[in-house]
């Protein structure tokens, strides 16, 4: 047979035979055979509802979920009289593959734009939505327990990089911080970068109870929900304003200084210098940046003791930052 099916006529008897054989193969659960015959029909543009449903069944039974999902998404574009049947299969597929967020988004979409959705369809969609919500909560709980156990091990092993990574994963799945996790903020063995990640997590969850944080020789007790975000902090903003003039003169140097400032603030946060220290911090940043880019300033002798202290502090914080966060 020629490969170019555009020039080949599918005679009614041949079509009927393929349809019958594919149906029999489906009934006998010979999904590979059924799929081959259905694909043959589709090559000749025989793509009625029964053919498409048959192909979806074959793909799902053969665990070819990605292909089944793509086919569903293609069929949903037509919005024909079989639309809700395809949506139901699509939602079932998303549920079976654990794509709960996408399922819930699809259901929300269907209810937001449906004018005359049948009552039984509404009930089916709501059931799948509620089941997905339950499974999502259960899955998040199980993930949290697993990650917390790994975090405890990382703390015992003093694996600082792993600690930070696990805290960020807990933040990502929106797990709720526990009291033992908050205690990490005052633990001398915990890296300051990890403590910043823990504090960001408490801010994400809008924790309104006071917590103490100890890092780099200083201690502070604050309410996380009431603390300004890092890049909105007065000291960060004021320092950024003082180095902004460099952006037009030397964009490369400016980007370096901005990166150095962020790393410094990340390690220190939320225990930040007063905004009045921004002049010294900005001067220190310029000196470090110029040195990194081999652009001597000839201002070393005129630097104040305070600025020199910040040069050392910024370099130390950058080393601490890069020891945990890979960029």
C-alpha positions in Angstrom: 0.0 0.0 0.0 1.2 3.5 -0.7 2.2 5.7 2.2 0.3 8.7 0.8 -3.2 8.1 2.1 -4.5 11.3 0.4 -4.6 9.3 -2.9 -6.1 6.1 -1.5 -9.8 5.6 -1.1 -11.1 3.9 2.1 -14.0 1.8 0.7 -17.0 1.4 3.0 -16.5 -2.3 3.5 -12.8 -1.8 4.4 -13.8 0.9 6.9 -16.5 -1.3 8.4 -14.0 -4.1 8.7 -11.5 -1.9 10.5 -14.1 -0.5 12.8 -15.4 -4.0 13.7 -11.9 -5.4 14.2 -10.9 -2.5 16.4 -14.0 -2.9 18.5 -13.4 -6.6 19.0 -9.8 -6.0 19.9 -11.0 -3.4 22.5 -13.5 -5.9 24.0 -10.7 -8.5 24.2 -8.4 -6.0 25.8 -5.9 -6.3 22.9 -5.2 -2.6 23.1 -2.1 -2.5 20.9 -4.0 -4.2 18.1 -7.0 -2.0 18.6 -4.9 1.2 18.6 -3.2 0.2 15.3 -6.5 -0.3 13.6 -7.9 3.0 15.0 -4.8 4.9 13.9 -5.4 3.4 10.4 -8.9 4.8 10.4 -7.7 8.2 11.6 -5.2 8.3 8.7 -8.2 8.4 6.4 -9.9 11.1 8.4 -12.4 8.7 10.0 -12.4 10.5 13.3 -15.9 10.2 14.7 -16.6 10.2 18.5 -16.5 6.4 18.9 -13.0 6.3 17.2 -11.6 9.0 19.4 -13.0 7.5 22.6 -11.6 4.1 21.5 -8.2 5.6 21.0 -8.3 7.4 24.4 -9.1 4.1 26.1 -6.2 2.3 24.3 -3.7 5.0 25.2 -4.8 5.1 28.9 -4.8 1.3 29.2 -1.3 1.2 27.7 -0.1 3.8 30.2 0.7 6.2 27.4 -0.7 9.0 29.5 1.1 11.9 27.9 -0.3 11.0 24.5 -3.8 10.5 25.9 -3.6 13.9 27.6 -2.5 15.6 24.5 -5.3 14.0 22.5 -7.8 15.2 25.1 -6.5 18.7 25.0 -6.8 18.7 21.2 -10.4 17.4 21.3 -11.4 20.0 23.9 -10.6 22.7 21.3 -13.6 21.8 19.2 -16.3 22.2 21.9 -18.7 20.0 20.0 -21.7 18.0 21.3 -19.3 15.5 23.0 -17.3 18.2 24.8 -18.3 17.3 28.3 -17.6 13.6 27.7 -14.0 14.6 26.6 -13.7 16.9 29.7 -14.7 14.1 32.0 -12.1 11.7 30.5 -9.5 14.5 30.7 -10.3 15.1 34.4 -10.1 11.4 35.1 -6.8 11.2 33.4 -5.4 14.2 35.4 -6.7 12.5 38.6 -5.1 9.2 37.7 -1.7 10.9 37.0 -1.8 13.0 40.2 -2.1 16.3 38.4 -4.5 17.7 41.0 -3.8 21.4 40.6 -4.4 21.2 36.9 -7.6 19.2 37.4 -8.9 21.8 39.8 -8.0 24.7 37.5 -9.9 22.9 34.7 -13.0 22.4 36.8 -12.9 26.1 37.9 -12.6 27.0 34.2 -15.6 24.8 33.2 -17.8 26.3 35.9 -16.8 29.9 35.1 -17.7 29.7 31.4 -20.5 27.1 31.3 -23.9 28.3 30.4 -25.9 25.1 30.4 -23.8 22.3 31.9 -25.9 19.2 32.7 -26.6 18.6 36.4 -25.0 15.2 36.4 -21.9 16.6 34.8 -21.7 19.3 37.5 -21.9 16.6 40.1 -19.2 14.5 38.5 -16.9 17.5 38.2 -17.5 18.6 41.8 -16.7 15.0 43.0 -13.4 15.0 41.1 -12.6 18.5 42.4 -13.2 17.4 46.0 -11.3 14.2 45.6 -8.4 16.1 44.2 -8.4 18.6 47.1 -8.3 15.7 49.5 -5.5 13.9 47.7 -3.6 17.1 47.3 -3.8 17.8 51.1 -2.8 14.2 51.8 0.1 14.3 49.4 1.4 17.6 50.8 1.2 16.1 54.3 3.1 13.0 53.3 5.7 15.1 51.4 6.1 17.4 54.4 6.8 14.5 56.7 9.3 13.0 54.3 11.1 16.3 53.8 11.1 17.1 57.6 12.7 13.7 58.3 15.4 14.4 55.7 15.9 17.9 57.2 16.4 16.4 60.7 19.1 14.1 59.2 20.7 17.1 57.4 20.8 19.0 60.7 22.4 16.1 62.5 25.0 15.7 59.7 25.5 19.5 59.5 24.9 19.4 55.8 24.2 23.1 55.4 23.5 23.1 51.7 21.0 20.2 52.0 19.3 22.0 54.9 18.7 25.1 52.7 17.4 23.1 49.8 15.0 21.2 52.0 13.7 24.4 53.6 13.1 25.9 50.2 11.2 22.7 49.2 9.0 23.0 52.2 8.3 26.6 51.3 7.5 25.6 47.7 4.8 23.1 48.8 3.5 25.6 51.3 3.9 23.4 54.3 3.2 24.9 57.7 6.4 25.6 59.9 6.5 23.7 63.2 7.9 24.8 66.5 11.1 22.7 66.1 11.8 24.4 62.8 11.4 27.8 64.3 14.0 26.8 66.9 16.5 26.5 64.1 16.6 30.3 64.0 18.5 30.3 67.4 20.6 27.2 66.8 24.3 28.1 66.6 25.0 25.1 64.3 22.6 26.4 61.6 24.0 28.3 58.7 22.9 32.0 58.5 21.7 31.4 54.9 19.5 28.6 56.1 18.1 30.8 58.8 17.2 33.4 56.2 15.3 30.7 54.3 13.4 29.7 57.5 12.5 33.3 58.2 11.3 33.9 54.6 9.1 30.8 55.1 7.6 32.2 58.3 6.9 35.4 56.4 5.2 33.4 53.6 2.9 31.8 56.2 2.2 35.2 57.8 3.3 34.0 61.3 2.2 36.6 63.8 3.9 35.2 66.9 7.3 36.7 68.0 10.3 34.6 67.1 14.0 35.1 68.0 16.7 34.8 65.5 20.4 34.6 66.2 23.0 35.0 63.5 26.5 36.4 63.0 26.8 37.4 66.6 23.5 39.3 66.9 20.1 38.4 68.2 16.7 39.9 67.3 13.1 39.1 68.3 10.5 40.0 65.8 7.1 39.1 64.3 7.8 37.7 60.8 4.5 39.0 59.3 5.4 42.5 60.4 8.9 42.6 58.9 9.5 44.4 55.6 10.5 42.1 52.7 14.3 42.0 52.1 14.3 44.1 48.9 11.9 46.6 50.4 14.0 47.1 53.5 15.0 50.7 54.1 18.7 49.9 54.2 18.6 47.8 51.0 16.6 50.5 49.1 18.8 53.4 50.4 22.0 51.6 49.5 20.6 50.7 46.0 19.8 54.4 45.5 23.3 55.4 46.3 24.8 53.1 43.7 22.2 53.7 41.0 24.3 56.5 39.5 26.8 53.9 38.3 24.2 52.2 36.1 24.6 54.7 33.3 28.3 55.0 33.6 29.2 51.4 34.0 26.3 48.9 33.7 28.6 45.9 34.3 29.9 47.3 37.5 26.3 48.3 38.6 25.0 44.7 38.1 27.9 43.3 40.1 27.3 45.8 43.0 23.6 45.0 42.9 24.3 41.3 43.2 26.8 41.8 46.0 24.3 43.9 47.8 21.6 41.3 47.5 23.9 38.5 48.7 25.0 40.6 51.7 21.4 41.5 52.6 20.2 37.9 52.2 22.8 36.6 54.6 22.2 39.3 57.2 18.4 39.5 56.9 16.4 40.2 59.0 19.2 41.6 61.2 20.1 44.5 59.0 22.3 47.5 59.6 20.5 50.8 60.1 19.6 52.8 57.0 22.1 55.5 58.2 24.8 53.0 57.4 23.9 52.9 53.7 26.6 55.4 52.8 29.4 53.2 54.2 27.8 50.0 52.6 27.6 51.7 49.2 31.2 52.9 49.4 32.3 49.4 50.4 30.4 47.9 47.6 32.0 50.2 45.1 35.5 49.4 46.4 34.9 45.6 46.2 33.3 45.8 42.8 36.1 47.9 41.3 38.6 45.5 42.8 36.8 42.5 41.3 36.8 44.1 37.9 40.4 45.2 38.2 39.4 48.9 38.2 41.6 50.5 40.9 40.0 53.5 42.5 43.1 55.0 44.3 40.7 55.7 47.2 42.0 53.0 49.6 43.8 55.5 51.8 40.7 57.7 52.2 38.4 54.9 53.3 37.0 55.2 56.8 37.4 52.5 59.4 33.6 51.9 59.1 33.8 51.4 55.4 36.7 49.0 55.7 34.7 47.0 58.3 31.8 46.8 55.8 34.2 45.6 53.0 35.2 42.7 55.2 31.6 42.0 56.2 30.3 42.0 52.7 33.1 39.7 51.5 32.4 37.3 54.3 28.6 37.3 53.6 29.3 36.7 49.9 31.4 33.7 50.8 28.7 32.4 53.1 26.0 32.9 50.4 27.9 31.2 47.7 28.8 28.3 50.0 25.1 27.4 50.1 23.4 28.8 47.0 24.8 27.9 43.6 24.4 30.6 40.9 
